[in-house]
Amino acid sequence: MPFTEVMAILCIVSFFVLLALGIPVALTLAISGFVFGYIGFGSLLFSLLPARIFGVTANYTLIAIPLFVFMGVMLEKSKIANELMDVIGHLAGNLRGGMAIGIILVGVLMGATTGIVGATIVTLGLLSLPALLRRGYDKSLACGTICASGTLGQIIPPSTILILLADIMGQSVGTLFAAALFPGLMLSAIFCIYLVVLGMLRPDIAPPVPLEERNLQSGRETFSKFLKVGFPPIALVLAVMGSIIGGVAAPTEAASMGALGSILVTASLGRLSWATLRDTVYATGRITAAMMFVLVCAQVFALAFRGLNGEKIVHDLFAMVPGGTDGLIIFMLVLIFVLGFFIEWIEISYIVVPLFLPLLSAANVDPVWTATLIAVVLQTSFLTPPFGWALFYLRGVAPPEVSTMDIYRGVVPFIALQALATGLVFVFPRIATWLPDVIGW
């Protein structure tokens, strides 16, 4: 085996060794890339790297990320989620599992506004988990519902993962947003159907909102409150998404209007203050800086790995995968699913996905469909024990009476439902490609 290919293999091995030692992922990527890239082709690495990093940081499309993050954080600070969950629970009436369905619907809304899994799960965990337990919900079901609802932001537009995949795969952001819309809504509907059926079969673990609590306000008052707390953010999301998918505005332009709109929505609810604006700017800066640092470090690793002929090794390995093109896609999805236990989706997107792109392109696989499958699978890996990030987020805010095993047991049915959704998108690609084709993208 040539020397450069040996270095490429050692580069991958060192990455996982450093990761296992607890070194942050971004530094792990940079250390592995610098050390073995320099050993493999010397100072040429430092000559090529500046242009590579500049190409990432100067990408106009990526400006949409901090703007969407700002929009999400600002709406999170308005604390509409708690009121919206109570309103939906009351609107559900005597429907068993109504509060859990409300959490899924709020997760859809928060996913469409924040797109930040950690923020959504922490918010839902703090606000809704004690309320669900107080109303007699099974601990595992409550935890599983919150975790599943929080991860919907991975696929429901405007998702930051879709923005990065569009950049990596050379696709329009609006096209990927359109492609992910129906799979995201389909998955949400599957969750809701499961909760309705479970409420019918096991009313003891998913009871309705108590009658005396529902009688505290009339149906007209409940609906009026829903319009007050639900309509502004929903209208903002529809305006931002509609302008992107409809081709009226570019993603960056729509994101800037979304950021401005989030300020207006928060002000309309009477919750805009200097402290809220300051905290939102600080949080946006921290999240964006962390993401960009990972992207820069990933460029070091990717450049070194490619320069060491790592792509040839990957190509030779994939040639041995049985099942042709379908086998290759399934292998890629399984690999992404497993890696999702250990590293963030940003690293997976910038390390794993480019390795498969030449092979998928040669096989004439639809990149829009592929990107949607990747987003769904990454969402699933966020839920899977023992290392799913969603589980850690909820564990950090769960009350003492909720054990880690309660959380693990709770997510298992939702993992199965997500696997079902992934299978449906795999078998019926039109679920993802229909809307982009209709609007001509």
C-alpha positions as CSV (number, residue, x, y, z in Angstrom):
1,M,0.0,0.0,0.0
2,P,1.4,3.5,-0.9
3,F,2.8,5.7,1.9
4,T,0.1,8.4,1.4
5,E,-2.8,5.9,1.7
6,V,-1.2,4.5,4.9
7,M,-1.2,8.1,6.2
8,A,-4.8,8.6,5.2
9,I,-5.8,5.5,7.2
10,L,-3.8,6.7,10.2
11,C,-5.5,10.1,9.9
12,I,-8.9,8.5,10.3
13,V,-7.7,6.2,13.1
14,S,-6.2,9.1,15.0
15,F,-9.4,11.1,14.7
16,F,-11.4,8.4,16.5
17,V,-8.6,7.8,19.1
18,L,-8.5,11.5,20.0
19,L,-12.3,11.6,20.0
20,A,-12.3,8.7,22.5
21,L,-9.9,10.5,24.7
22,G,-12.4,13.3,25.1
23,I,-10.8,16.0,23.0
24,P,-13.3,18.3,21.4
25,V,-14.3,17.3,17.9
26,A,-13.2,20.5,16.2
27,L,-9.7,20.2,17.7
28,T,-9.6,16.5,16.9
29,L,-10.3,17.3,13.2
30,A,-7.6,20.0,13.1
31,I,-4.9,17.9,14.9
32,S,-5.4,14.9,12.8
33,G,-5.5,16.9,9.6
34,F,-2.4,19.0,10.4
35,V,-0.2,16.2,11.7
36,F,-0.8,13.6,8.9
37,G,-1.3,16.2,6.2
38,Y,2.1,17.6,7.0
39,I,3.7,14.2,7.2
40,G,2.1,13.2,3.9
41,F,2.8,16.3,1.7
42,G,4.7,18.8,3.8
43,S,4.3,22.5,3.8
44,L,2.1,22.4,0.7
45,L,-0.8,21.8,3.1
46,F,-0.3,25.3,4.6
47,S,-0.2,26.8,1.1
48,L,-3.6,25.3,0.1
49,L,-5.4,25.7,3.3
50,P,-6.0,29.5,3.3
51,A,-7.9,29.4,0.0
52,R,-9.9,26.5,1.2
53,I,-10.9,28.3,4.5
54,F,-11.6,31.5,2.7
55,G,-13.9,29.7,0.3
56,V,-16.0,28.5,3.3
57,T,-16.1,31.7,5.3
58,A,-16.9,33.8,2.2
59,N,-19.8,31.7,1.1
60,Y,-22.7,34.0,0.8
61,T,-25.3,31.3,1.5
62,L,-23.9,30.5,4.9
63,I,-24.8,34.0,6.0
64,A,-28.3,32.7,6.4
65,I,-27.2,30.5,9.3
66,P,-26.6,33.3,12.0
67,L,-29.8,35.1,10.7
68,F,-31.9,32.0,11.2
69,V,-30.3,31.3,14.5
70,F,-31.1,34.9,15.6
71,M,-34.7,34.4,14.5
72,G,-35.0,31.2,16.5
73,V,-33.3,32.4,19.6
74,M,-35.4,35.6,19.6
75,L,-38.6,33.6,19.4
76,E,-37.4,31.2,22.1
77,K,-36.9,34.2,24.4
78,S,-40.5,35.2,23.8
79,K,-41.5,32.0,25.7
80,I,-44.5,31.3,23.5
81,A,-44.0,27.6,23.8
82,N,-45.4,27.2,27.3
83,E,-48.6,29.1,26.4
84,L,-49.0,27.4,23.1
85,M,-48.8,23.9,24.7
86,D,-51.4,24.7,27.2
87,V,-53.7,26.2,24.5
88,I,-53.3,23.1,22.3
89,G,-53.9,20.8,25.2
90,H,-57.2,22.7,25.9
91,L,-58.2,22.6,22.2
92,A,-57.6,18.8,22.3
93,G,-60.5,18.6,24.8
94,N,-61.0,15.1,26.1
95,L,-58.7,13.5,23.5
96,R,-56.3,11.1,25.2
97,G,-52.7,12.0,24.5
98,G,-53.8,15.6,23.6
99,M,-51.0,17.2,25.5
100,A,-48.4,15.0,23.9
101,I,-49.8,15.8,20.5
102,G,-49.5,19.5,21.5
103,I,-45.8,19.0,22.2
104,I,-45.3,17.5,18.8
105,L,-47.1,20.4,17.2
106,V,-45.1,22.9,19.2
107,G,-41.9,21.0,18.2
108,V,-42.9,21.5,14.6
109,L,-43.3,25.2,15.2
110,M,-40.1,25.5,17.1
111,G,-38.3,23.4,14.6
112,A,-39.4,25.8,11.9
113,T,-38.3,28.8,13.9
114,T,-35.2,27.7,15.9
115,G,-33.9,24.7,14.0
116,I,-31.7,24.1,17.1
117,V,-32.2,20.7,18.7
118,G,-30.6,21.5,22.0
119,A,-32.5,24.7,22.6
120,T,-35.9,23.1,21.6
121,I,-35.4,20.0,23.8
122,V,-34.2,22.1,26.8
123,T,-37.1,24.5,26.4
124,L,-39.7,21.7,26.0
125,G,-38.2,19.7,28.9
126,L,-38.3,22.6,31.3
127,L,-41.8,23.7,30.4
128,S,-43.7,20.6,29.5
129,L,-42.1,17.6,31.3
130,P,-43.3,18.6,34.8
131,A,-46.7,19.5,33.4
132,L,-47.1,16.1,31.7
133,L,-46.0,14.2,34.8
134,R,-48.4,16.3,36.9
135,R,-51.3,15.3,34.6
136,G,-50.6,11.6,34.9
137,Y,-48.5,10.8,31.8
138,D,-46.1,7.9,31.9
139,K,-42.6,9.1,32.4
140,S,-41.1,7.2,29.5
141,L,-43.8,8.4,27.1
142,A,-43.4,12.0,28.2
143,C,-39.6,11.8,27.7
144,G,-39.8,10.1,24.4
145,T,-42.4,12.6,23.1
146,I,-40.2,15.6,24.1
147,C,-37.0,14.2,22.6
148,A,-38.8,13.2,19.3
149,S,-40.5,16.6,19.1
150,G,-37.2,18.4,19.7
151,T,-35.4,16.7,16.9
152,L,-37.9,17.7,14.3
153,G,-35.9,20.9,13.8
154,Q,-33.2,18.7,12.0
155,I,-35.5,18.3,9.0
156,I,-38.3,20.8,9.1
157,P,-37.1,23.9,7.2
158,P,-35.5,26.3,7.7
159,S,-33.0,23.8,9.0
160,T,-29.3,24.7,9.3
161,I,-28.4,21.2,8.3
162,L,-30.2,21.6,5.0
163,I,-28.3,24.9,4.4
164,L,-25.0,23.1,4.9
165,L,-26.0,20.1,2.7
166,A,-27.0,22.5,0.0
167,D,-23.6,24.0,0.1
168,I,-21.8,20.7,0.2
169,M,-23.9,19.0,-2.6
170,G,-24.1,22.1,-4.8
171,Q,-27.9,22.3,-4.6
172,S,-30.2,25.3,-4.1
173,V,-31.2,25.9,-0.5
174,G,-34.8,26.5,-1.6
175,T,-34.9,23.1,-3.4
176,L,-33.7,21.2,-0.3
177,F,-36.2,23.2,1.9
178,A,-39.0,22.2,-0.5
179,A,-37.8,18.5,-0.5
180,A,-37.6,18.2,3.3
181,L,-41.0,19.9,3.9
182,F,-43.3,16.9,3.2
183,P,-41.0,14.3,4.9
184,G,-40.8,16.5,8.0
185,L,-44.6,17.0,8.1
186,M,-45.1,13.3,7.3
187,L,-42.9,12.3,10.3
188,S,-44.8,14.7,12.6
189,A,-48.1,13.2,11.4
190,I,-46.8,9.7,12.1
191,F,-45.9,10.7,15.7
192,C,-49.3,12.2,16.2
193,I,-51.1,9.1,14.9
194,Y,-49.0,7.0,17.2
195,L,-50.0,9.1,20.2
196,V,-53.7,9.0,19.3
197,V,-53.6,5.2,18.9
198,L,-51.6,4.8,22.1
199,G,-54.1,7.0,24.0
200,M,-57.0,4.8,22.8
201,L,-55.2,1.6,23.7
202,R,-53.5,2.8,26.9
203,P,-55.5,5.7,28.3
204,D,-53.8,5.3,31.7
205,I,-50.4,6.5,30.4
206,A,-51.7,9.3,28.1
207,P,-54.8,10.9,29.8
208,P,-56.6,14.0,28.5
209,V,-56.4,17.4,30.2
210,P,-58.5,17.1,33.4
211,L,-62.1,18.4,32.9
212,E,-61.9,20.9,35.8
213,E,-58.8,22.4,34.1
214,R,-60.5,22.6,30.7
215,N,-63.5,24.3,32.3
216,L,-61.4,27.2,33.6
217,Q,-61.8,29.0,30.2
218,S,-64.3,28.7,27.4
219,G,-63.6,27.4,23.9
220,R,-63.8,30.9,22.5
221,E,-61.2,32.2,25.0
222,T,-58.9,29.2,24.2
223,F,-59.1,29.8,20.5
224,S,-58.6,33.6,21.0
225,K,-55.4,32.8,23.0
226,F,-54.2,30.4,20.3
227,L,-54.5,33.1,17.7
228,K,-52.6,35.5,19.9
229,V,-49.7,33.3,20.8
230,G,-49.7,31.0,17.7
231,F,-50.6,33.1,14.7
232,P,-47.6,35.6,14.8
233,P,-44.8,33.0,14.7
234,I,-46.7,30.7,12.3
235,A,-47.2,33.7,10.0
236,L,-43.5,34.6,10.2
237,V,-42.5,31.0,9.4
238,L,-44.9,30.8,6.4
239,A,-43.7,34.1,5.1
240,V,-40.0,33.2,5.3
241,M,-40.4,29.7,4.0
242,G,-42.9,30.8,1.3
243,S,-40.5,33.4,0.0
244,I,-37.6,30.9,-0.3
245,I,-39.5,28.0,-1.8
246,G,-41.5,30.3,-4.1
247,G,-38.3,31.8,-5.4
248,V,-39.3,35.3,-4.3
249,A,-36.2,35.8,-2.1
250,A,-32.8,34.1,-1.7
251,P,-32.3,32.2,1.6
252,T,-30.0,34.9,3.0
253,E,-32.5,37.7,2.1
254,A,-35.4,35.7,3.6
255,A,-33.4,34.9,6.7
256,S,-32.6,38.6,7.3
257,M,-36.3,39.4,7.0
258,G,-37.0,36.5,9.4
259,A,-34.6,37.9,11.9
260,L,-36.3,41.3,11.7
261,G,-39.7,39.7,11.8
262,S,-38.8,37.8,15.0
263,I,-38.1,41.1,16.7
264,L,-41.5,42.4,15.6
265,V,-43.2,39.3,16.7
266,T,-41.6,39.4,20.1
267,A,-42.5,43.1,20.4
268,S,-46.1,42.4,19.4
269,L,-46.3,39.9,22.3
270,G,-45.0,42.6,24.7
271,R,-41.8,40.7,25.5
272,L,-39.2,42.7,23.7
273,S,-36.6,44.3,26.0
274,W,-33.0,45.4,25.9
275,A,-32.1,42.3,28.0
276,T,-33.9,40.0,25.6
277,L,-32.2,41.6,22.6
278,R,-28.7,41.5,24.3
279,D,-29.1,37.8,25.3
280,T,-30.3,36.9,21.8
281,V,-27.3,38.6,20.1
282,Y,-24.9,36.9,22.6
283,A,-26.4,33.5,22.1
284,T,-26.4,33.9,18.3
285,G,-22.8,34.9,18.4
286,R,-21.8,31.9,20.5
287,I,-23.7,29.4,18.3
288,T,-22.5,30.8,15.0
289,A,-18.9,31.0,16.2
290,A,-18.9,27.4,17.4
291,M,-20.4,26.2,14.0
292,M,-17.9,28.2,12.0
293,F,-15.0,27.0,14.0
294,V,-16.0,23.4,13.4
295,L,-16.3,24.1,9.6
296,V,-12.9,25.6,9.5
297,C,-11.3,22.7,11.4
298,A,-13.2,20.3,9.1
299,Q,-11.5,21.9,6.1
300,V,-8.1,21.0,7.5
301,F,-9.1,17.4,7.9
302,A,-10.8,17.1,4.5
303,L,-7.9,18.7,2.7
304,A,-5.4,16.5,4.3
305,F,-7.5,13.3,3.8
306,R,-8.1,14.1,0.1
307,G,-4.4,15.0,-0.5
308,L,-3.4,11.6,1.0
309,N,-5.6,9.8,-1.6
310,G,-8.2,9.0,1.1
311,E,-10.9,9.2,-1.5
312,K,-9.3,6.4,-3.5
313,I,-9.4,4.2,-0.4
314,V,-13.0,5.0,0.2
315,H,-13.9,4.3,-3.4
316,D,-12.2,0.9,-3.3
317,L,-14.0,0.0,-0.1
318,F,-17.4,1.0,-1.5
319,A,-16.7,-1.1,-4.6
320,M,-16.9,-4.1,-2.3
321,V,-20.4,-3.2,-0.9
322,P,-23.0,-5.6,-2.3
323,G,-26.4,-4.4,-3.7
324,G,-25.3,-2.0,-6.3
325,T,-26.5,1.6,-6.0
326,D,-29.1,0.8,-3.4
327,G,-26.5,-1.0,-1.3
328,L,-24.2,2.0,-1.5
329,I,-27.0,4.4,-0.3
330,I,-28.0,2.0,2.5
331,F,-24.3,1.7,3.6
332,M,-23.9,5.5,3.6
333,L,-27.1,6.0,5.7
334,V,-26.0,3.3,8.2
335,L,-22.6,4.8,8.5
336,I,-24.1,8.3,9.1
337,F,-26.5,6.9,11.6
338,V,-23.7,5.2,13.6
339,L,-21.4,8.3,13.4
340,G,-24.3,10.4,14.7
341,F,-23.9,8.6,18.1
342,F,-20.5,10.1,18.5
343,I,-20.0,13.3,16.6
344,E,-22.1,16.3,15.5
345,W,-24.0,16.5,12.3
346,I,-21.7,19.4,11.1
347,E,-18.6,17.1,11.1
348,I,-20.6,14.3,9.5
349,S,-21.8,16.6,6.8
350,Y,-18.4,17.9,5.9
351,I,-16.4,14.7,6.3
352,V,-18.6,11.8,5.3
353,V,-21.0,13.2,2.7
354,P,-18.2,14.5,0.3
355,L,-16.7,11.0,0.2
356,F,-19.9,9.5,-1.2
357,L,-20.7,12.3,-3.6
358,P,-18.5,11.2,-6.5
359,L,-19.9,7.7,-6.3
360,L,-23.5,8.8,-6.1
361,S,-23.0,11.3,-8.9
362,A,-21.5,8.5,-11.1
363,A,-24.6,6.4,-10.3
364,N,-27.0,9.3,-11.3
365,V,-28.6,9.3,-7.8
366,D,-30.8,12.3,-7.3
367,P,-28.9,14.6,-4.9
368,V,-32.1,16.2,-3.6
369,W,-33.5,12.8,-2.5
370,T,-30.1,11.9,-1.0
371,A,-29.9,15.1,1.0
372,T,-33.4,14.5,2.4
373,L,-32.5,10.9,3.4
374,I,-29.3,12.1,5.1
375,A,-31.3,14.7,7.1
376,V,-33.8,12.2,8.3
377,V,-31.2,9.7,9.3
378,L,-29.2,12.3,11.2
379,Q,-32.3,13.2,13.0
380,T,-32.8,9.6,14.0
381,S,-29.3,9.3,15.3
382,F,-30.0,12.2,17.7
383,L,-32.5,10.0,19.5
384,T,-30.7,6.7,19.6
385,P,-29.3,5.4,23.0
386,P,-26.8,5.4,24.5
387,F,-25.2,8.4,22.9
388,G,-28.0,10.3,21.2
389,W,-27.6,14.0,21.9
390,A,-31.3,14.6,22.5
391,L,-31.2,12.2,25.4
392,F,-28.3,14.1,27.0
393,Y,-30.1,17.5,26.5
394,L,-33.2,16.2,28.3
395,R,-31.3,14.4,31.0
396,G,-29.8,17.7,31.9
397,V,-33.1,19.4,32.7
398,A,-35.3,16.4,33.7
399,P,-36.5,16.3,37.4
400,P,-34.9,13.8,39.8
401,E,-37.8,11.3,39.6
402,V,-37.1,10.8,35.9
403,S,-34.3,8.3,35.4
404,T,-32.0,7.8,32.4
405,M,-33.6,4.5,31.7
406,D,-37.0,6.2,31.5
407,I,-35.6,8.4,28.8
408,Y,-34.0,5.5,26.9
409,R,-37.2,3.5,27.0
410,G,-39.3,6.4,25.9
411,V,-37.4,7.1,22.7
412,V,-37.4,3.5,21.4
413,P,-40.9,3.7,19.8
414,F,-40.1,7.0,18.2
415,I,-36.8,5.6,16.8
416,A,-38.9,2.8,15.1
417,L,-41.3,5.5,13.7
418,Q,-38.4,7.4,12.3
419,A,-37.0,4.3,10.8
420,L,-40.4,3.8,9.2
421,A,-40.4,7.4,7.8
422,T,-36.8,6.8,6.4
423,G,-38.0,3.6,4.7
424,L,-40.9,5.4,3.2
425,V,-38.7,8.2,1.8
426,F,-36.2,5.6,0.5
427,V,-38.9,3.4,-1.2
428,F,-41.0,6.4,-2.4
429,P,-38.5,9.1,-3.5
430,R,-41.4,11.3,-4.7
431,I,-42.2,12.1,-1.1
432,A,-39.1,14.3,-1.2
433,T,-38.9,15.2,-4.9
434,W,-42.6,16.0,-5.7
435,L,-42.7,19.5,-4.3
436,P,-39.4,20.7,-5.9
437,D,-40.6,19.3,-9.3
438,V,-44.0,21.0,-9.0
439,I,-42.4,24.4,-8.3
440,G,-39.9,23.8,-11.1
441,W,-36.7,23.7,-9.0
